[in-house]
Amino acid sequence: MSQQMHYDETGREQPRYDAGYSPGYSDPSFGASGQKISLSTPGMDKSASAGQRLALAIVSVVMLIPILGIIMGTSGGSIFGVAGALIALGLVCLTIMVINIAFNVRH
């Protein structure tokens, strides 16, 4: 291994190594073909916690209040408007129930 001193533009000495150096990037996972990367840990439970289920229930009730106001505000004064609003409200409540049941049934 021979060492030679070279000077750069600022006048500082820069050592040069001729042997034992291979330029370029060496990938540490080059020979590790076929390894599976898994994002889940074996001991981790995928079901929702009690706090998450409670949060979903609270958000569902809180979101129902403004939706109820929007539906009733746009119903008008006629009997058909009120009947349509009640049908729309029933569909919104049914949708919220299905979401909550689907979320909680995995527990």
N, C-alpha and C positions, 0 to 999 in steps of 0.2 A: 504494500500500500504506500504509494508515494504521495507526499503532500507538497503542494506548490503554493506559493503566496502570489495572489493577484490583487491589483489595486482597482477599485471602482472609481466612479467620477468624483467622489468626495475625497479621495486620497486615502481612504482607509484600506487596510489589508483585509482581504477575503481569502480564507483557506479554501483550497480546492482538493477534493478527494476523488481520486481516479478509480479506486477499487472499492467494492463492497457497497455500492450505492446503486439502486435501481430506480430511475425516475418514474413517476406516475402514481396513480392511486391504487392501492391494494384493498379490494373489498373483503372484509372479514367473513362475510357469509357466502363466499364464492363456492365453497365445496359443500354447503348445507342445502342441497336440493331435496325437495320432498318433505320439508318440515311444514307442519300445519300451524297456523297462527290462530289462536282461539281468543275471542274477546271475553268469554264468560269463564268464571271460575267455578270449579266443581261444587263448592259448598254454598254458593250464592243462590238464594231463592228468587225465582222470577215472578212470584205473585206480588200483588200490591200489599203494602203495609196498611195497618189500621188507619194511620194518619192520612195516607193517600186516599183511601176510601171515604174518610170523613171529609176531606177537602173536596172531593168530587161531589158529594152530596150537598155540601154548603154552596158550592159554585152553581150547582143545578137549581137550587131554590132561589139564589140571588139573581140568576139570569132569567128565571121565570117571571119575576116581577116586572121588569121593563118590557118583556115580550107581551105580557098580559095587557099592559098599558097601550102598547102599539096596536094590538089586535082590537081592543075595545075602542080605542080612539078612531080607528078607521072603519068601524062597523056601520056607522050611520044611525039613523033613528028608526028605520023600518024593521018590521019583524023578520024579514029575510036577511037583513044586515046583521041583526043580533044572532040569528040562527047560524049564519055563516061564520060569525066570530066565535061562537061556541064550538062549532066543528073544528075550526082552525086551532082553537085553544086545546081541544081534546087531542088533536094530532101532535101539537107541540108537547103536551104532557106525555103522550104515548112515546114519542121519540126520546124524551129525557128519561123515561122509565126504562126503555130498551137499552140505552147507553149505560145507565147505572147497573142494570141487571147483568149485562155483558161484561162490565168491568169487575163486578163482584163475584160472578160465578167461577172465575178462575182461581179464587182463593180456596 
